[in-house]
Amino acid sequence: MSTNTGFTTMAGPQAGKAAPEVGVGMLGYAFMGKAHTNAYKKIPYMMYPPPAIPKLIAICGRNETAVAEAARRYGYEGYYTDWRKMLENDRITLFDNGGPNDAHAEPCIAAAKAGKHILCEKPLARTAAEAKSMLDAVTKAGVKHQVAFNYRFVPAIRQAYDLIHAGKLGRIYHFRAVYLQEWIMPHYGTPMIWRLEKRTAGSGALGDLGAHIIDLGRFLVGDMKSVSAMTRTFITERPLAEGKGMGKVDVDDAFVAAVEFQNGAIGTLEASRFAAGRKNYQVMEINGEKGSIRFNLERMNEMEVFWVGEEPKESQGFHDVLVSEGYHPFWSNWWPHGHIIGWEHSFVHELTHLLDCIVNKKDVAPLAATFEDGYRNAVVCDAILESAATRRQVDMKY
């Protein structure tokens, strides 16, 4: 088991000196804006002593009434309705892009040119070409860049990473993962929203959910070599807002894919927003020559493990482990073992990592996803769509 948490102990030692401040400019105030802001506000007193103090300088959104209310509610010093104006603010060091997918590339490229460090929500872009333009911009600017694949910062996932990279599972044979939700099934009556339009979202369940499990596959097992996939759109029209007729759904509601990894492992990926009864069901299993690991996000403090040759004999199968010991990554900042943490804590870990990389000039990779990872993820997503459209196996071209 890893003993290197990367942060400080739960006992809360006195900080030797004041932490530097990092000014944050946030684009977007809805789901991810709230999740990221919650993390920024927790960091100074929970990740103690923190690598940096996030200062909530400004938040940006198109609706002035809503963004003004978000600024007041979340505690930002000010707000903007134009991200270009926000990026002119010299007090902003870190640009946090939590906007819709079509608002990722242009603002992030502009932020890089302005010398801002960048956190961008996933998927990094709507296409691999768009993601490559973002990667080129941050590389040229020399700024820190991170994609918000927050599940890398769940303690059980990091524990799996440590076990795999320490060789505890030996050669990896299989990676299989599903990410299932139900929220656009007919009985919910979901109208046309940006996540259902290709021009805004790029893809449907693939970019929304599949990008996460693609990233976990790359993080834990390695790059993917080829894919064979199928997609499906179950409801092709949905009502527009304010009763203005019907809109065309032109993204996938679900996909399934068989993948080949560069190291010889094989796997399956599946994501759907039409899985009745599944709220946020992300499950993965990795099988290796020395053992297996299974993880369920809805039971995120646990991990099922099986070790080949372990006593008592293999007939007992998997056993469940509570990943909450003080020596597990991240846990020392929270509560005594057995006092479980939640989904929102992954953002605290993720953003603490980025702040540490910014102020202490550390590498964002390999523990967090960089724009390089975001680009390679987008290559896989494009290949899945190409395979589904052409009904053939597609090799990745990075």
Disulfide bonds with the S-S distance in Angstrom:
none
